[in-house]
């Protein structure tokens, strides 16, 4: 048994979704703290969570947590951690950092101290004064908040977070991150037995993520991870996690997802992305202006990411779109509507106050997720 502590990192506002995903995967003891969901696991849980979590951005290996009021304390307590158990002699390790409301406020100094402590520990382990750093990637992060330091290693990979599924080779302007799109779907009442419609789908991220959920296709099954090259995480554990994920795919359910956009180019890209994701059979794409939309049935779910000021479009055009959403979808009591936008006047233009409004972040942009609940199927 190799007991370890891990943390799933996510965007602010969707911690509850990631926590629910972890519980569904069998992790009961979780602790949530500002975009970090900590949980206990074993080495095999590094592949399992990286491959299966839909709304987390990264999986971090937690090396240690301690109070540090001086640089000497930071060095000594960092040195005490078991870096030599994870980082190889040729490992390419870098240190990233952040410090908030702490005595050690200089991030660059904290990074240097941590790097030096790790180097000294590895010198002792490998009996050498020089490291090539041409091997596997080990990105260390030191986060200090109110004088409490948490040191982690990124198992996912420093350059490509979990939102990089691999299917979206092409996108239009201002795409929605795959991880956030998955969260939007999971925050709704949609399930594979109900209709889903995105009338402004752009490159298709929301309908594709919904189809992946409906088919129970693990989002990270086809991509690679930094920890795949770590000797501590054997290749057979990655193979096992992928085999188990493939066995759980639902190929038989009939999934009805409709996606449209006014742009022919967007539709072409969306269709290509759906094909790459392996869910093109679940989604019906159509080039269409939202004003010409006809509802494809009752008790449907609308989830959409319309253009807004920080993305694209003029204010007058955006408000026309929001008014159309309210007119077409807001007057049908059987439809539940979910709209993400930064427009604080959305409810007024839509014509009704939302049943629930959740604050989220689309990248660095503060947005609201407006939720309107329709009747449930009987």
Secondary structure, 3 states (H helix, E strand, C coil): CCEEEEEEECCCCCHHHHHHHHHHCCCCCEEEECCEEEEEEECHHHHHHHHHCCCCCEEEEEEEEEECCCHHHHHHHHHCCCHHHCCCCCCEEEEEEEEECCCCCCHHHHHHHHHHHHHHHHHHHHCCCCCCCCCCEEEEEEEEECCEEEEEEECCCCCCCCCCCCCCCCCCCCCCCHHHHHHHHHCCCCCCCCCEEECCCCCCHHHHHHHHHHHCCCCCCCCCCHHHHCCCCCHHHHHHHHHHHHHCCCCCCCCCEEEEECCHHHHHHHHHHHHHHCCHHHEEEEECCHHHCCCCCCCCEEEECCCCCCCCCCHHHHHHHHHHHHHHCCCCCCCEEEEEECCCCHHHHHCCCCCEEEEEEECCEEEEEEEECCCCCC
